[in-house]
Amino acid sequence: MLLDTPRLRLRHFRPADAPALSAYRSDPEVARYQGWSAPVSVDAAAALIAKFSDDPTRPGWFQYAIELKEDGCLIGDVGVNLNENLMQADLGFTLARDRQGHGYATEAVSAVLQDRFAGGLRRMSAECDARNLSSAHLLERLGFQLEGRRPAFTWIKGEWTDDLLYGLLADRPFNPDAPTAGFRADFTDER
């Protein structure tokens, strides 16, 4: 286990996670604003897991598996793309649709931010599709600042979409106890 919260374990992915990863990434609503297309086969999910880094302190993408403590169920993931300078990173997150709306994403992302900033990270950035209001709200609740909007910047799934750019600095207000009551059920975003 890498991180522990009141309801969640954030840990390394395991080969046995392939069916659950396949299931939530195959949901068209979860994949809507993502860089992948649904469905994602169990074999493709297994191949992804095999490629995931096993060291969150190395530059590049690291995926935290989000597991519910109460039943050990994999419900999503948080990705951190650590820059070569080890002081800045990009953030992405995905949650199974049936687990959205319960504050799990806020809890998981908050734990990752706390850990990364405590470990010396200076800046965390995030991008999201401008139509993905739940992702934008989650980032803003945690203290991310909207730094820009790139109109018609990304061609994805047959259409142009605006990108929202967010940033959070280690020395700026961060809200690790962000309220989750207003969390919207259409949350999905990972880049």
CORSUL-V772332 format. One record per residue. N is the residue number from 0. RES is the residue in one small letter. SS is DSSP state (@ for helix, = for strand, . for the rest). PSI is psi as a letter, one per 40 degrees, with the letter a starting at -180 (* if undefined). BURIAL is b if it has 24 or more other ideal C-beta (glycine too) atoms within 12 Angstrom, else e. Layout:
<<N/RES/SS/PSI/BURIAL> <N/RES/SS/PSI/BURIAL>>
This chain:
<<0/m/./i/e> <1/l/./d/b> <2/l/=/i/b> <3/d/=/h/e> <4/t/./i/b> <5/p/./d/e> <6/r/./e/b> <7/l/=/i/b> <8/r/=/h/b> <9/l/=/h/b> <10/r/=/i/b> <11/h/./i/b> <12/f/./i/b> <13/r/./i/e> <14/p/@/d/e> <15/a/@/e/e> <16/d/@/e/b> <17/a/@/d/b> <18/p/@/d/e> <19/a/@/d/b> <20/l/@/d/b> <21/s/@/d/b> <22/a/@/d/b> <23/y/@/d/b> <24/r/@/e/b> <25/s/./e/b> <26/d/./h/b> <27/p/@/d/e> <28/e/@/d/e> <29/v/@/d/b> <30/a/@/e/b> <31/r/./d/b> <32/y/./e/b> <33/q/./i/b> <34/g/./e/b> <35/w/./i/b> <36/s/./i/e> <37/a/./i/b> <38/p/./i/e> <39/v/./h/b> <40/s/./i/e> <41/v/@/d/e> <42/d/@/d/e> <43/a/@/d/e> <44/a/@/d/b> <45/a/@/d/e> <46/a/@/d/e> <47/l/@/d/b> <48/i/@/d/b> <49/a/@/d/e> <50/k/@/e/e> <51/f/./h/b> <52/s/./i/e> <53/d/./e/e> <54/d/./h/e> <55/p/./e/b> <56/t/./e/e> <57/r/./i/e> <58/p/./i/e> <59/g/=/a/e> <60/w/=/h/b> <61/f/=/h/b> <62/q/=/h/b> <63/y/=/h/b> <64/a/=/h/b> <65/i/=/h/b> <66/e/=/h/b> <67/l/=/h/b> <68/k/./d/e> <69/e/./d/e> <70/d/./e/e> <71/g/./e/e> <72/c/./h/b> <73/l/=/h/b> <74/i/=/e/b> <75/g/=/a/b> <76/d/=/i/b> <77/v/=/h/b> <78/g/=/h/b> <79/v/=/h/b> <80/n/=/g/b> <81/l/=/h/b> <82/n/./i/e> <83/e/./d/e> <84/n/./e/e> <85/l/./e/e> <86/m/./e/e> <87/q/=/i/b> <88/a/=/i/b> <89/d/=/i/b> <90/l/=/i/b> <91/g/=/i/b> <92/f/=/i/b> <93/t/=/h/b> <94/l/=/h/b> <95/a/./i/b> <96/r/@/d/b> <97/d/@/e/e> <98/r/@/e/b> <99/q/./i/b> <100/g/./e/e> <101/h/./e/b> <102/g/./e/b> <103/y/@/d/b> <104/a/@/d/b> <105/t/@/d/b> <106/e/@/d/b> <107/a/@/d/b> <108/v/@/d/b> <109/s/@/d/b> <110/a/@/d/b> <111/v/@/d/b> <112/l/@/d/b> <113/q/@/d/b> <114/d/@/d/b> <115/r/@/d/b> <116/f/@/d/b> <117/a/@/d/e> <118/g/./e/e> <119/g/./e/e> <120/l/./h/b> <121/r/./d/e> <122/r/=/h/b> <123/m/=/h/b> <124/s/=/i/b> <125/a/=/i/b> <126/e/=/i/b> <127/c/=/i/b> <128/d/=/h/b> <129/a/./d/b> <130/r/./e/e> <131/n/./g/b> <132/l/@/d/e> <133/s/@/d/b> <134/s/@/d/b> <135/a/@/d/b> <136/h/@/d/b> <137/l/@/d/b> <138/l/@/d/b> <139/e/@/d/b> <140/r/@/d/b> <141/l/./e/b> <142/g/./e/b> <143/f/./i/b> <144/q/=/h/e> <145/l/=/h/e> <146/e/=/e/e> <147/g/=/i/e> <148/r/=/h/e> <149/r/=/h/e> <150/p/=/h/e> <151/a/=/f/e> <152/f/=/d/e> <153/t/=/h/b> <154/w/=/h/e> <155/i/=/h/b> <156/k/./f/e> <157/g/./e/e> <158/e/=/i/e> <159/w/=/i/e> <160/t/=/i/b> <161/d/=/i/e> <162/d/=/h/b> <163/l/=/h/b> <164/l/=/h/b> <165/y/=/i/b> <166/g/=/i/b> <167/l/=/h/b> <168/l/=/i/e> <169/a/./d/e> <170/d/./e/e> <171/r/./i/e> <172/p/./h/e> <173/f/./h/b> <174/n/./g/e> <175/p/./e/b> <176/d/./f/e> <177/a/./h/b> <178/p/./i/e> <179/t/./e/b> <180/a/./d/e> <181/g/./e/e> <182/f/./h/b> <183/r/./i/b> <184/a/./e/e> <185/d/./f/b> <186/f/./h/b> <187/t/./h/b> <188/d/=/h/b> <189/e/./h/b> <190/r/./*/b>>
